Amino acid sequence: MLDRTQRAPSALDLAAQAVEDWLDGAGSAFATRLGKDGGGRRARTWLLAVDHPVLDGKPVSLIVPRDFPANPVQIRVNKKLCLVLPHVEEDGRVCLGMEAWPVDYAHPVHAVDRALEIFEGFLERCRDPSWIEKELHRERLAYWGRWCLRRRRAHDRRPAPKQTFISHQGAVVTGRGLAAVYENGNAILTFGEQDPNILARRHRLAGGTMTLGDVLLIGAELAWTPATWPRDFAQLDALIGQATEHQTSLQAWLQECEDATMPAHRRQKGISTKADRPSKSIRRKFVVLAQKGIYYGFQLSGPLAPSAPAVEPLFLDRIDPTWALTRDHLAPVFGERRKKKVLVLGCGSLASPLLELLVRAGVAHVHVVDAQAFQAENCSRHVLGMSALGKNKAVAMAERLNLEIPGARVYGVAALAVPWIDQVCSPGDYDLVIEATGESSVRTAISQLKTRSLGAIPVIYAWMEPYCAAAHAVLECANDSWPSHDPADELVNAAGWPEQTRIELPACSAGFHPYGAADAFFAASFVAERVIAALDGLINESMVWSWVRTKTFFESLPVKAHTRHIVPSRGGHFDSTTLTRSLDEVLRESK
């Protein structure tokens, strides 16, 4: 192997050297190198001659990082200016919002010039106190996180959770919630009917001994900057009074919490002693201020009397479905989608990624039915893996989705699809059925049982052709019906396939069609888009959608398929096309 010292300089080396030569030469009028040049590619620092009132005489440095110009130069000020000036990180680095440009490799000195100009503009804007406050409020969540981190490292810090999660759904109104705090350092805050312990255990956030707690939720639409953050009990109480027009008092809420833990006979007599409060009644107290989807937390420590409780700020990580799955984007559409109940028949190579995509898109209430157990050979093209070995596919998939995705309510059923529909299902149980077994017998059974067992609801039939040469999704609207003779092969498929397409294994009814995970997941994405559109009410006509590879692909297969007119004649091996046809149009072709 060639010694590193013998290699020719890289583009990074040449760019960094050009900047060094400039700063040590013409740039020495305003920049002084700190430290000696030890050679090699490492970050190098220069002290800048900058005199500006907002810097309060503190030094400013310019750093050329090891990966310059792939990443731009850094400018650092005194780290004490963090939370005083906007865009200053904990280490003093000024976030200039500057990105590397391709031209920086050819003109690295210009890249440094650009950074210096942006920094000069930043200093000038910092002369305006109103701009500083506006910027601090605009990125308030980031600055709040830095403050919480700083307090966590403080020597006078009261014990508090290492990580606090909050799940709140619906409008923000003044209200009460529950908390579960665990020995592993996690705390879960919930509201309404949510149980924090159930939520924590479901997502494996619980660990060790649990302590319960109470939460006060307050909507606070006000400027949120370091200048307005409450630092003690009195300031927090005053802010709550201001936010609620003095309808809520922090002191009164704490007294209510204490009274709730006092034995009834003592409470009636107005007697309160330490002996009245068993250790199990000692509950943690949290306050949450909510502001347009952003939540700020506080933990209260210590008794209400004789001195006020200590206040510690908490950074809250939202884990409610609206935030985790949409970041509050298009919340009304997402909310309606979460109400829909979906039945998925099959949990194989197409259905498993389809389920994952639908639940992550907010389809919360899902029943999935499959009779097969997961085997090692399924790993090649299934969402599940070796941890599910020997488990029923539907049950294991439901467990996975409920664990990993907030708000998921997936129920796995180890059963055959047709008996389940015939013996268990009733009209009104579901808003949509997805048939993803790929079996003609199941499609036929649905056409026979729909009215009696499912009612007037839409059904989507989804399947892949051998080698994943094509994939199809057929939407049958509520009052339509798929023909009982199942014309999928004759009218929908892109090709007729010979008998030897399926690779048989030495066991009864054992075999498979050869394709990979990338093929199946691509087809699942194709189907998922159309399922979501149907659930959102964007499609009101029975449709047939097809994704079809080109004739070149079909000709490359080891079997001879008889392609039909929907197979594109142009394009290479990796090209494909999508078609949208009405179901009536497709069915008329058989007449």
N, C-alpha and C positions, 0 to 999 in steps of 0.2 A: 504494500500500500504506500502511496506517495506521502511523504512527510508534509504536514500542513504548512510548514515554513517554506516549502519549495513550491507551493501552489501559486499560480498567478493571482493577483488581486481581483476580488470580485467587484461587481457593480456597487455593492454596499461599501466596500473598502474605498473605492475611488471617490464616491460621493462624500463620505465622511472626511477623507483626506483633503478634498477641495475646500470644505467648510473650515477645517482646522487651519489650513494655510491662510484663508481669508481672515478669520478671527484673530490669528496670531500676527497677521500683517496689517492690512488696511483697517481691519476691525479693532485693532488694539487701542484705538482712540476711545472706544466705549466698552471694550470687553477685556477682562483680564483672566487668563487661564488659572484655574485652581488645581493645584497638584501638578506632578510631573507626568510627562508622557511615558508611560511604561510600555508602549507598543501593543500590538494586538488589537482586536476589535473589542472595545469596551466603551461604556458611556463616558463621555468627557464633559467637563463642566467649566463654564466661564462666568465670572462675576460681572454683571452689567452696571454701568454707571447710570442709574436712574434716580432722579430726584423728583418726587411727587408727594403732595401732602397726604394722600390716602394711604401711602406706604409707611408714614410715621418714621421715616429715616431708616427703615429696615432694609436689608440687602435683597437684591433680585438676582437670580441665577438663570443661566441658559444651559440646558443639557442636551447634548447630541446623543441620542440613545444608540445602543449597539446595532439595532435594526434600521437605523436611518438610511435612506429616506422611505423605506417601506412604512415606517411610522414617523410622524413629524417631530420636530424638536419640541422640547418641553421648556416652559418658563415657570419658575417657582418663586414664590414670595414667602415671607415669614408665615409659618403654619398657624400662628395665632390669629391670622386674618381669616381663617376658616370660620364660618358663621358670623363674620363681620362684614365681609364683602361677598357678593355672589360669585359662583363658579370657582371658588377656591376649595381644593380638596383637603383632606386631613393632613396630608404631607406637605401642603403648601403649593402643590401643582395647580396652575391656573388652567381650567378647562376652556380653551379658546374656541372650541367648536371647529377646529381646523382639521382637514383631512389631507392625506397624502395624494399628490397628483402624479400621473405617469411622467410628466415633464420634469419632475423633481430629480430624476436620475440624471438627466442631461444638464440640468441647471440647479444643482443643490443649493448654491448660495442664494438664489432667488427664493427658495423655500424658506430659508432662515429669515430673509428680508420680509417675506409675507407674514411670518409669525410675529416678528417685531412690530410690524404695522398694526396687526390685529391687537396686540397687547397695548400699544399706545392708545388705540381707540377705546379699549376696555378701561384704561386708567382715566381717560377723559370723561367717560360716562359715569364713573364712580364719583365724580365731583357732585353729582346730583343725588341727594339723599332719597328722593322719591323714586328714582330709577333703581337704586339699591333695594328698597323695600319691595318694589314691584317684581324685581327679579327673584328675590328671596321667596316671595309668595308663589311665583309662577312655578318654581321647582321645589315647592314646600315639602313634598314627601321625601325627596333626597336629603334635604337639610335636616329634617326631623330624624331621619335614620342616622345621620352623623352625630347628632346630639345624643341620641340614645346610646350609640356606640361609645361616645365619650364618657357618658355617665356610667356605663358598664365598667369602664376601666378606672373610675374614680375611687380614691381610697375611702371615701365616706359613703360609698354605694351600699344601700340596703339590699339584702338578698332578694332576688327577683328571678322570674323564669329566664332561661337562656333564649328561648324562642317562644313567642306567643302567637297563636293562630286564632283567627276570628272567622266565624261563619254567620253572616247576617244577610237575610233576603227580604226584599220588600222595601217600603218607604221608611225613611228614617224619622222616627218619632221618639219622644222621650219615653223610655221604658226600662224594664229590668231584664236581666239575663242571668245565665248560670256560667260558672267556670269550673274546670277540672284542671288541677295542677299536679304534675307528676314528678316523681323522684329523678327521672332522667332529664329534667330541666324544661320540659315542654308544658305549655299551658294552652287550653282550648276554651275560647269564649263563644257561647252560642245564645240565641234568642228565640222566642216563640216556643214551639214544641220540640225543638232540637235538644237532644240530650248530649252534653259535651263528652261524657265518658263513652257513650256508644259511638259517637263520631270519631273520637280518638282511637278507639280500639279497632274500628273498622279500617282506618287508614294506617294502622300500626304506628301511631304517634304516642300511644300510652306506654309507660315503662316504670315499674316500681310502684311504691306507695302513692295513692292518690289523696289529694286534699281538695275538698269542694270549696267553691267561692261564689260570691255575688258580684253582679256587674250592673253598673248604671250607664245607660246609653243616652247621650244628649246630642241633638242636632245643633251644630254650631257653624253658621255661615258667617265667618268673619275672617279678617286678614290673619294669616298664620305665618309669622316670621319669628326669628329669635327674640325680637322685642316684645312680642305678644304671648310667648309661651309661658304658661304658669310654672313657677319654680317651687312653690310651696302650697300648703293646704289652703291658706287664705286666698292666694291668687287663683287657685283652681275653683274654689267655692264662688269667688266673685265672678269668674268667667261663666260658670254654670248659671248663676243668677242672671247675668246679662243675656245669655243665650236663650233662657226660658222666661224672660221678663219676670224674673223673681218668683216663678211658680214652683221651682225646684231648688231645694237647698241641699248641699252636700252633707252638711252636719245632720239635717233631719233624716236623710236617707240612711246614713250610718246608724243613727239611733233606731230607725225602723229595723235594720238588719240585726242589731243587738237584741231588740225586743223579741224578734222572731225566734231567737235561739234560747230565750229565757223560759224556764218551766212555767206552765200556765198559772199554777197556784201562786207563784211569786209575782208574775206579771200583774195579776189581778190585785195584789196587795201593794204593788208599786215598789217591791223590794228587789234589789239587784246586788248580788255579791258574786265574788269569784267562784264560790262553792256552787252557785246555781248553774254555772256554765261548764259542763263536762268538756274534756279535751276534744272530743269528737265534734263539738259544736263550734270550734274555732275555725272560722271560714276566712278565706282570702277575699280581699276587696279590690275591685278594679273599676275604673271609670273609662269610658270610651267616648270620645268626641268625634262625631261623624260629619263629613263635609264633602258632599257631591261624590260619593263613592270612595273617599279617602277616610281612613280611620286612624285616630291617634289614641294611644293607650296610656294609662297611668295606673300604677299599683300604689295602694295606700297601705302603709305599714305602721303598726303601733296602735295603742288604744285611743279612743276619742277624747278621753280625759286621763290625767290632768292637762296634758299637752296635746296639741294637734298631731295627727298622724303624719309621718314622713311621706313624701310624694316622689315616686320614681317614674320617669318616662319609659314607655315601652313602644318598640316598633312592632306593629301588628301585620302579620302576613295573612291576607285574605285567602280562604280556601272554599268559599261558597261557589256554587256552579256558575253563577253569572259572571264572576270575575275570572275564575280558573279557566273557563271554556270560551269566554267572549271578550274579556277585559271591559265589560260593560258596553260593548258595541252592539247595536241593534237589539237591545234588551227586550223590547216588546215581542219581536218575532221569536226570539229565543225562549221567552216565557211561554208563548203558545205552543211551541214545539215540545217543550218539556211536559206538557199536559197530555200529549198523545200516547196511546197505548199500542204497542206494536208486537205482533207475533212473527217470529222468524223460524221457519222450518228448515232444519239442517244446520250443521256447524262444522262444515268441512273447509276445504282450501279457498272457496269463494266466500262462504258465509262468515268465516271467522274474521278476516280483515274487514268485511262489510260491517259486521257488528261493531268492531273497534271504531270505524269511521263514523258510524251513526251515533254511537253513544258519546263520542268526543264532540259531535256536532250538537249535542243537547237532547238527543232522543233518550229520555230518562227511563221510561217504563217499558221494559222489553221482556218478553218471554221467549226463550230459545229452546227448541225441541230437537233432540238427536239421540239415537239409541246407541251409538258406537262409543267405544272406549278409545282414548288417545294412545297411539303406539309410537314406537321410536321412529318408524319410517314416515310418520306424519310430520316430523320436524322440518322436512325440506320445504314445505309450502303451507304451513299453518302458523297462526299467531302463537299458539301454545308451544311449549318446549318440554324438556325432559322433566321439569318439576311437576308436570301434569301426567306423567307416564302412568298408565293403568286407570286413570280417572275417566269418568264420562266426559265427553267433549263439551257438551252443553253446560254441565254443572261446573266444570273447571273454567270455562270461558266466563261464566257469570261471576265466579269468585274473583277472577282476574280483573274484570271490569269494575266490579264494586269496590275492590281494593284500590285501584289506580285512579279512578275518575270520580271527582266529587259529584254528588247528587245522583249517581247511577243507581237504578233500582232494577237490576237485571236478575231474572229468575231462570235457572237452568233446569230443564226437565229431561230425565233419562227415559225416553219413550220413542216409539215409532210415530211418524208424523200423522199418518192416516187414522190410526186408532185414537190418537189424541184429539184430532179435530172432531171425529165422530162421537166420542164418548165424553169429552170434557168441555169442549168449546160451546158457547151459546152466543146468540146475537147480542151485541152490546159489550162484549168482553174486550174487543179491540177496535182501533180506528183504522188499522192497516195490517195486511198480512203479506209477508215476503216469503215466497216459496223459492228456496235456494238449494234444494237437494239435487237438482238437475235430473230428477227421475220423472219419466213420462207418467208412471203410475200415480205419482202424487199430484201432478197437474190434473190428471183425469179425475181423481178422487175429489179434488177441490171443486171442479165443475159440477160434480154430482151432489156435494154436501154443502155448498156455499149458502144457499138460502136457509137451510135448516140449522146449520151450526155456526155460521159466521154472520149472516145477515147481509144487508145492503152496504157493504164497505168495499173500498178498493183493494185489489190484490195485485202484487207485482211478482211476476215469474222471472227469475234470473238464472242464467246458466252459461257455461262456456262450452265451446266445441273442442274436439280433440286437438292436442298440441297448443291449446289456447289460440287457435287460428282466428277465432272470432268470439265475441261475447255479446249477449243479448239481454235486454230488460223489456218485459212486456207489462204495461200498465193496463189493468182491467178496471175500469171505473165501477162505482158502486152498483149501478143498475145493468151493467154489461156482464157477459159470461163467456169464459173461455170454452171453445168447442170441446165436447166430451171425447172426440176422436183424437185430440191433441195434435194439431198440425205443425208443431214446432219444427220437426225434421223436414217436413215437406215445404213449408211456406216461410219459415223464419231463418233457418240455418243457412249459412253461406255456402255450404258444400254437402254433398252426399259422401258418406265415409264407408270404406270397406270393413268387413267383419274383423280383419286382423289388426285394426287400429289399436285396440285395447291390448295391453301387455298382460298376459295371464300368469298367475302364480299357481304353484302346486297345492291349491286348497279350494274348497267349495266356494264358488262365486267370488273368488279373490282375484284382483287384478287392478290395473290403474292405467290412466291416460298420461303420457309423459309431457310434463310442462313444469316450470319452476315457480318459485315464490314471486319473482318479479312479474311473471305473466298473471298469476292469480291476483296479486295486489293491484295491478293495473286495472284488471277487469272489475275488481271490487270498487275501485275509485269511480270508474265509469258508471256503475250501478248506483253507488251511494249518492252521487250528484242528483240523479233522477228521483231517487227515493225521497231525498230531502225536499226537492221541489214539489213532489206530490203531497208530502206532509204539510208543507207551507201553503198549500192551496193554489199553487201557481199553474197547475195543469188540470184542466177540466174535461179532457177528451181521452179516450182509450188510445194508447200509443204503443208503437214498437220501436225501440231504439237498438241499433246494432253498431258494434265496433268491429271492423273487419280488416284483416291484413291484406296485403297485395297478392297478386297472382305470383309474383316472384317468390314470396314466402311459401305459398302452397306448393310450388314446383320444387322447392328445396326439401320437402318432407320425404321421409323414407317410405311413405305409402302414397298411393294414387288416390287423390280426392277429386270428386267431380264437382268443380266449382260452378256456382250459379251467377246470375247477372249482377248481384250486389258486390262481387269481388272486384276491386279496381284493377284494371289491366296495366296501369302505369305505376311506377314507383319501385323503390328498391326493397331489400329484405326487411328493413326496419320501418318502413312506411306503413301507414294504415289510413282508414277513413271512417267516419261516423255517419250514420244515416238515421233519419227520423221519418217514420211513416205512421199513418193512422192505422189502428187495428182493423177498421173496416176495409181500408184499402188492401191490406195484406190478405184478409180473409176472402175478399172478392176474387183473388187470383186463383182460388180453388174452384171457382164456379165456371 
